[in-house]
Amino acid sequence: MAGRDMKMPTRTFVPRLILPLILFVVAYGMQRSVALLGMDLHHDGFMFDAARRTFYGDVPYKDFFYQYNLATIFLHVAALKILGVYIASLKIATSMAYALIAVLIYACVAYQGRVWQGFLAAILWSTLSPFYMPAENGYHAWPSVYMVASIMLGIYFLLRSVSHRTWLNACLAGLCFNLAFWFKQIAALQIAFCLVWILSNTRSASTGHAMSRQFRTIFIAYVLGGLISAIPFFFYLWQLDSFTDWWISAFEFNRLFALTHRTASTIQTFIGNMFPIGKALGYTSVLWAIIPAYLIATLFLSYEKQANTGKPKDTPQINASLLATMGLCGWLEYFPLSHDFHTQLFTAPVFCLIAMQSATLKDNPTPGRERVNASRRFSVGIVLSITLMVISYEAARHLVGLSEKLKQPWQYLLLDSPAKGLALNPNHAKSFEHFHEAIVSISNKMHGSPQIPLSVDPLRALFPYIPNHNQLFKMGVDWTWPNETVEPPFNEKLHAKLKERQLAIYADSLLAIPGYTAIGLLEVPSAIKAFHTLYVPTADRDPPSLRTSMMDHLEVLSSTHADGASTTSNESPARPTRTVPSTEPQNGTPTINSVTILRLASADHIRVDQIKHLHISVLNDASIPTSLSKLEYEWLVMRAATSEERQVSALYRKTRDHYTLVDNIKPEHATAIGRFFLENGKLLRNQTLPYFFTTLSASPARQPYLAKVLESGNPPRLIWGRQIRLPNTADEKESANALAIPFDRYVSAGSKTIYWQIALNDNTSRSGYFRYVEER
């Protein structure tokens, strides 16, 4: 039998128990050291929200939106039951899954008699964790981790089935591969590739007659194991009558979501996509470019050897072909959403292949084929050496990143919130504490009422869970057009609830939402958005009718003298009189040398002690999308609720398969477009947000100052912000309020729409728009 050609591992205590245990502890310790550092509001919030709702009895897909498959939710629910209802519990479970993958890499190689090569390959794989990257966030409790763990376990059982207990091991392999699908749907690709691999080995010409019969048995057992393991999941969906919801959320939504990704248009772009070189980890990473090149070269050399010998495959060849097939499959899986943190995961089978090849190069060549073996061994040695050099470089960079990350100042969150136990930068931790106070405050005032989602990040995960009060929106995020697929009519319900002005809102950045005011700002680096805001309805009897004032210039006050002597420029930001701003104390008081003044005629007669907060959002015309896909146009613009918003849809004209903004639009139309995107917040494809300034910000770069010009002879009086002495204005006789924004922090030049809001202590507000058109 061909299986006798394989080197079987020694049956000793050390390789079977001691080394796997050491490997698990080391790999878990490496992952656990960074698992709780940072918080990713999108990925962490999305996974935790689903797990917590299921934990408290909600039905996945039917009661809330969930993009992935059931096994991940069940695993996360188990983690919450054992470790507590916190985001940190999911991260600890993920650390264990990473450690399990490392052990399975070792097991796959050690089973073939390469104990130490397997141990080193597993350590190297663990060292390459991209979550050691310099960025604060990046460690996700993501279904890809559990999917790869299940696939690696399935590969282990398949390797065993070739030479040992074929029925049992092949059945267990089918079970594991199917479980991988129920962790994440994309594992269907591995299942299909694995079936093709099994069927291709049933041909007697390539595997031998005896091995061919064995692979027929493997095929039957593999399929049977997969079908049996699928029964509990389908029974769960049938029992809760959620088949349709599952299909829409887990498949139809993902299909539409993938349509927004652009395809390669040139050969150069295609090659760049298939052999990507990334920089998201803090350095230029070529790992995912060299791995597919290594796999292609390995398969070509393997085919060349088979053609030269003309003999059936032996067991080591069969095992290597399985690992190469799974490696190529992981390569293809990377591209639907090419996140850098997937690179290490999907290459796990490749590390097994590398360990096997590095070991077989030391074996003696087969007698009678020395020339063929020498040529192949040299070629394989060159490819393998280059690959190992790249991996070693990557490992060194990751270890440096790990060291830098651990040296950063961290503050653990001790609040009784879902984020308890996570560590943030001290400034971000302070911002989170203030944001959490705002959450608790409105939750108590509104008795646990649901919130309106206007964010692409699922901040619902940060709010307290109250049974039977969180069923208003299945979608905890606002992804514009895909929401209608899962929850029709999402947009209509969203606009209706906004009009009622009864519920709180969580959103990205700082939006212009009529009848609402921001009471909390969260500043935490995250995968999609770094700033999030919390809104409550104002006490105004009716949402104010927001007036738009046209502007032909922005006043820039500048001073370059230590004594505060000032000059005034009325030039636009495109041609300002720039000065170097100074924040050094002048006679004990900090000064600002450059500010931008926006006159607020409608804010007259507001007393200083009435003002609670000041908010400003600025949208440059250059940020407005000039081209929309069919999906973006139909699901966001065309379905807008108000007549003013519908006016925007008429400004986009269909051109082939997309919609293009008309040329030479009128000023009033430009204002309508600016207001539309300021109030919706998202600029669609690139998710660009308006610039904003608010007194809720903990960062001085985003703090505006509200000044008032008093009687003649007196300087402007600062009535909000830090104690900063502003230079005298040119016209001291005019009595008017003014917004003052540090000019060095101002946005780029160009025409723009500016939203402003003054929130008063009685929860009423004064709001309006400026439309500034740059002079040409």
SEMI-940532 format. One record per residue (C-alpha): x, y, z; residue in one letter. Coordinates in steps of 0.5 Angstrom, whole numbers, plus 2048, in hexadecimal, padded with zeros to 3 digits. Each point is the difference from the previous one (the first is absolute). Layout:
BEGIN
XYZa;...
This chain:
BEGIN
800800800m;8038077FEa;7FF802808g;8067FC802r;8048057FCd;7FE805806m;805801806k;7FB7FF806m;802804806p;8037FD806t;7FB7FE805r;803803806t;7FD805806f;8048067FDv;7FD8017F9p;7F97FE802r;7FF804806l;806804803i;8018047F9l;7F98027FFp;7FF802807l;806804800i;7FE8037F9l;7F9802802f;802804806v;8058037FCv;7FC8027FAa;7FA802805y;805804804g;8028047FAm;7F98017FEq;7FD802807r;806805801s;7FC8057FBv;7F97FD7FFa;7FD805805l;8048067FEl;7FC8057FCg;7F98007FEm;7FD7FF7F9d;7F9803800l;7FE7FD7F9h;8027F9801h;8007FF807d;7F9803801g;7FD7FC7FAf;8027F9803m;7FF802807f;7F98037FFd;7FE7FA7FCa;8037FB806a;7FC804805r;7FA8017FDr;8007F87FFt;8027FF807f;7FA804802y;7FB7FC7FCg;8008047F9d;7FF7FB7FAv;8068027FBp;7FE8027F9y;7F9801802k;801805806d;8068037FEf;8058017FAf;8067FB800y;8047FF7FAq;8047FA802y;7FE7F8801n;7FD7FD807l;8067FC802a;803807802t;7FA803804i;8007F9804f;807800801l;800808803h;7FA7FE804v;8047FB803a;805805802a;7FC805803l;7FD7FA804k;8067FE803i;804807800l;7FB805801g;7FC8047FBv;8068057FEy;8038017F9i;8077FE804a;7FD7F9800s;7FF7FF7F9l;8078027FFk;8037FB805i;7FC7FB7FCa;8038027FAt;8077FF803s;7FF7F9802m;7FE7FF7F8a;8068037FEy;8047FB805a;7FC7FA7FDl;8028027F9i;807800802a;7FF7F9803v;7FD7FD7FAl;8058037FBi;8057FC805y;7FC7FA800a;7FF8007F8c;8088007FFv;8017FB806a;7FC7FB7FEy;8047FF7FAq;8067FF804g;803807800r;7FF802807v;805806801w;7FE8037F9q;7F9800802g;802803807f;8048067FDl;7FB8017FAa;7FA801806a;805805804i;8018047F9l;7F98007FEw;7FE803807s;806805800t;7FD8037F9l;7F9802804s;7FE8067FCp;7FD803807f;807802802y;7FF8057FBm;802807803p;7F98037FFa;7FC800807e;7FA7FB7FEn;8007FA7FBg;7FF7FA804y;7F97FD7FEh;7FC7FB803a;7FE7FE7F8w;7FD7FA7FDp;8067FF7FCs;8047FE806v;7FB7FA802y;7FF7FE7F9m;8087FF7FFv;8007FC806a;7FB7FC7FEs;8037FF7F9i;8077FE803m;7FD7FB804l;7FC7FD7FAg;8078007FCi;8037FC806y;7FA7FB800f;8017FF7F8l;8087FF801l;7FE7FB805r;7FB7FD7FBs;8057FE7FBv;8037FB804s;7FC7FF806h;7F97FE802r;7FE8037F9t;7F8800802w;801803807l;8058067FEn;7FC8017F9a;7FA801804c;803805805l;8038047FBa;7F98017FCg;7FD802807l;806805801c;8008037F9f;7F8801801n;801803806l;8058057FDa;7FA8027FCf;7FC801805w;805805803f;8008047FAk;7FD7FE7F9q;8068017FCi;8037FA802a;7FB7FD7FBa;8068017FCl;8057FC804q;7FA7FA800i;8008007F8a;8078007FFf;8017FB805c;7FB7FC7FCl;8038017FAv;8077FE803w;7FD7F9803i;7FC7FF7F9l;8078017FCs;8037FB804n;7FB7FA7FFt;8048007F9r;8047F9800s;8058037FBa;803805805s;7FF7FD806t;8007F97FFg;7FA7FB800h;8007FE808a;800808802m;7FB8017FBs;7FB7FC803r;802803807q;7FE8077FDf;7F97FE7FEr;7FF7FD807t;803807803i;7FB8047FBf;7FA7FC803i;802801807a;8028077FFy;7F98027FDv;7FD7FC805l;803804806g;7FF8067FDg;7F87FF7FFl;8007FD807i;803806803s;7FB8057FCa;7FA7FD804i;800804806p;8018067FDf;7FA7FF7FBf;7FC7FE805f;801806804y;7FE8047FAl;7FA7FC7FFw;7FE800807q;800808801l;7FD8017F9d;8068047FEs;8037FD7F9f;7FE8067FCt;803805805d;8067FB800w;8018007F8w;7FE8087FFi;805802806s;8067FB7FFa;8007FF7F8f;7FC8057FCe;802806804f;8077FE7FFn;7FF7FF7F9r;7FE8077FFl;805802805f;8067FD7FBa;7FD8047FAl;803806803t;8077FE7FFh;8038027F9r;8037FB7FCt;8078007FDa;8008047F9s;8077FF7FEt;8057FB800i;804804805q;7FB801805t;7FE7F87FFf;8077FE802i;800805806g;7F97FD802n;8037F9800m;807801803f;7FE806805p;805804803i;7FD803806g;802806805k;7FB800805a;8047FC805l;805806801g;8057FE7FBy;8007FD7F9t;7FE7F9800s;8017FB7FAv;7FE7FA804l;7F97FF7FCw;8048017FAa;8057FB801i;7FC7FB802i;7FC7FF7FAp;8068007FCa;8037FA804y;7FA7FC800l;7FF8017F8i;8087FE800a;7FF7FA804t;7FA7FD7FCl;8048017FAf;8067FD802l;7FC7FA803s;7FC7FF7FAy;8078007FCe;8037FB805k;7F97FB7FFq;8018017F8a;8077FE800n;8007FA805t;7F97FD7FDg;7FE7FD806k;7FA800805p;800805805k;8037FE807d;7FD802807t;804806801p;7FF8037F9q;7F87FF801i;801804807n;8048057FDa;7FB8017FBs;7FA801805l;804805803l;8028047FAa;7F87FF7FEt;7FE803806m;805806800g;7FE8027F9l;7F9800803c;802805805g;8038047FBw;7FA8017FCl;7FC801807e;804806801y;7FD8047FBf;7F9801801p;802805806l;808800800s;801802807h;8077FF802d;7FE7FD807f;7FE7FA7FBh;8067FF7FDt;8037FC806q;7FA7FC801l;7FF7FD7F9f;8077FE7FFt;8007FB806a;8007FA7FBp;8068037FCv;804800807f;7FF7F8800c;8028007F9l;806804801i;8027FC806a;7FF7F97FCm;8058037FAq;805802804s;8017F9803a;7FF7FC7FAt;8068047FDl;8047FD805k;7FE7F97FEd;8047FC7FBn;7FE8007F9p;7FD7F97FDt;8057FC7FDp;8008007F8g;7FD807800r;806804803e;8008057FAr;7F9802800v;800800808n;806805800a;7FD8057FBs;7F9800804r;803800807r;8048067FDf;7FA8047FDs;7FC7FE807v;806802804g;8008077FCi;7F9801801v;7FF7FE807l;806804802s;7FD8077FDi;7FA7FE804t;8037FF806l;804806800m;7FA8047FFv;7FC7FD806i;806801804s;8008087FEy;7F9800802e;8017FC806a;805805802a;7FC8067FFr;7FA7FD804h;8047FF806l;8028077FFv;7F9803800g;7FE7FB806l;806803804s;7FE8077FEe;7F87FF801k;8027FD807l;804806802k;7FA8057FFq;7FC803806p;7FA7FC801w;7FA801804q;7FB7FB802y;7F9801800l;7FD7FF806l;7F98037FFl;7FA7FB800d;7FF8007F9s;8017FB7FAp;8078027FFa;8027FF807k;8077FC800g;8028047FAl;806804800a;8018077FCl;8048067FFn;7FF804807p;7FD8067FBn;7FC7FB7FDh;7FE7FD806a;7FE806803k;7FB8027FAs;7FD7F9801f;7FF801807e;7FC8077FEh;7FC7FC7FAf;7FE7FB805h;7FD805805e;7FC8037FAa;7FE7F97FFi;7FE7FE807v;7FC807800s;7FC7FF7FAi;7FE7F9802s;7FE802807n;7FC8067FDk;7FD7FC7FAm;7FF7F9804h;8047FC7FCg;7FC8027F9s;8047FE7FAp;8048057FCq;8008027F9i;8067FD7FCp;8048057FBl;8077FD801s;8037FB7FCv;8037FE806d;7FB7FC805p;801804806l;7F97FD803r;8057FB803a;803805805l;7F8802802f;7FD7FB806p;7FC7FB7FEy;7F9800802i;7FB7FA7FEp;7FA8027FBn;8038077FFh;8057FF7FBn;7FC7FD7FAq;7FE8077FCl;8067FF7FBf;8037F97FEk;8068047FDm;804803805g;8048037FBv;7FF8057FAd;8037FD7FAw;7FB8047FCt;7FE7FC7FAw;8017F9803p;7FB801806n;7FA8007FBe;8027F97FEt;8007FD807v;7FB805803e;7FB8037FBp;7FE806801p;806802804f;8018077FDn;7F9802801e;7FF7FD807k;807804801l;7FD8067FEh;7FA7FF804a;8037FF806k;8058067FFl;7F98057FFk;7FD7FD806e;806803804r;7FF7FB806q;8067FC800l;807800801a;8058007FAi;8077FD7FFy;8048027FAa;8078027FDd;803806800s;7FC806801l;7FA8017FCl;7FB8057FFa;7F97FD802i;7FB805801p;7FC7FF807g;8067FD803y;806802804t;8077FC801a;8017FE808i;8067FB7FFg;8067FF7FCl;8047FA800l;8078017FDe;8037F97FFv;8047FD7FAp;7FC7FB7FCs;8007FC7FAa;7FB8057FCi;7FE806805k;805803805a;7FA805803f;7F97FE802h;7FB805803t;7FA7FF804l;7F98047FFy;7FA802803v;7FA8047FEp;800807802t;7FB803804a;7FE8057FAd;7F88007FFr;8027FE7F8d;8067FE7FDp;8038077FEp;8008027F9s;8078017FEl;8028067FCr;8058007FBt;805806800s;8048027FAm;807802801m;8058037FBd;806800805h;8027FD807l;804805804e;8067FE803v;803803806l;808800801s;805802804s;8077FF800t;802805806h;8017FE807a;7FC806803d;7FA7FE7FCg;8008057FBa;7FC7FD7FAs;7FF8017F9t;7F97FE7FCt;8007FC7FAs;7F97FF7FCn;8047FB7FBe;7FD7F97FFs;8037FA802p;8037FF7F9a;804806801r;801801808p;805805803t;8037FA804r;804801806t;8037FB805v;7FB7FE805p;802801807s;7FE7FC807t;805803804e;7FE803806p;800808800q;800803807n;7FD7F9802g;7FB8007FBt;8007FC7FAp;7FF8037F9t;7FE7FF7F9i;8038047FBn;7FB7FD7FAs;7F97FF800v;7FA8007FBt;7FA804802i;7F97FE7FEl;7FB805801r;7F97FE803l;7FB805800a;7FA7FB802s;8047FF807a;7FF807802d;7FD801807h;8037F9803i;803801807r;8077FD802v;7FD7FC805d;7FB7FD7FCq;8057FC7FBi;8017F9801k;8037FE7FAh;8038027F9l;8007FB7FAh;8028027F9i;8017FB7FAs;8038027F9v;7FF7FC7FAl;8058027FAn;7FD7FF7F9d;8067FC7FEa;7FD7FB805s;7F97FF7FCi;8007FA7FCp;8008017F9t;7FE7F97FEs;7FB7FB803l;7FF7F97FFs;7F97FE7FEk;8007FD807l;802806803e;7FB8047FCy;7FA7FC801e;8017FE807w;802807803l;7FF8067FCv;7FA7FE7FCm;7FC7FD806r;802807804a;7FA802805a;7FF8077FFt;7FE8047FAs;807804801e;8047FA800e;7FC7FD7FAr;8028067FCq;8077FD801v;7FF7FA7FCs;7FE8047FAa;807803800l;8037F97FEy;7FF7FE7F9r;8007F97FEk;8077FE7FBt;8007F97FEr;8007FC807d;801806805h;7FE807801y;8048067FFt;7FF807804l;7FE8057FBv;8058057FEd;7FF808801n;7FB7FF806i;7FD806803k;802803806p;7F97FE803e;8017F97FEh;807800803a;7FD802806t;7FB7FA800a;8057FB7FFi;805802805g;7FA800805r;7FE7F97FEf;8077FD801f;801804807l;7F97FD802e;8017F97FEn;807800802g;8037FB7FBk;8038027FAl;7FF7F97FDl;8057FC7FDr;806803804n;7FC801806q;803807801t;7FD804805l;800808801p;805803804y;7FD803807f;802804806f;7FC7FF806t;801802808t;7FF7F9801l;8077FE7FDs;8057FE805a;8058027FBs;8028077FFp;8018007F9a;7F87FF7FFr;7FE805806q;7FD8067FDp;7FF807803y;7FA804801l;802807800a;7FC807801k;8028077FEv;7FE804805l;800808801e;8058047FCs;807800803g;7FF7F9803n;8037FA7FDp;7FC7FA7FEp;7FD7FC806r;8017F9800l;7FA7FC803i;8027F97FFw;8067FC7FFg;807800803r;802807803q;8038037FAi;8018077FFr;7FE8027F9l;8028067FCp;7FC8067FFn;7FB8007FAt;8008057FBa;7F9803801d;800800808e;7F98047FFk;7FC7FB7FDe;7FD7FC806s;7FF7F87FDa;8017F9802n;8067FD7FCa;8027F97FFl;8087FF801a;8047FA7FDi;807800801p;8028017F8f;8067FB800d;7FB7FB802r;7FB8027FAy;7FF7FC7FAv;8028007F9s;7FF8067FCa;7FA7FF7FBg;7F8802800s;7FD7FD806k;7F97FF804t;801801807i;7FB7FE806y;800803807w;7FC7FF806q;800803807i;7FD7FC805a;7FD804806l;8007FD807n;7F8800800d;8017FA7FAn;7FE8057FBt;8048027FAs;8028057FBr;8027FD7F9s;8028027F9g;8047FF7FAy;8058047FCf;8018007F9r;8078027FEy;8028007F8v;8088017FFe;8018067FBe;8047FE7FAr;
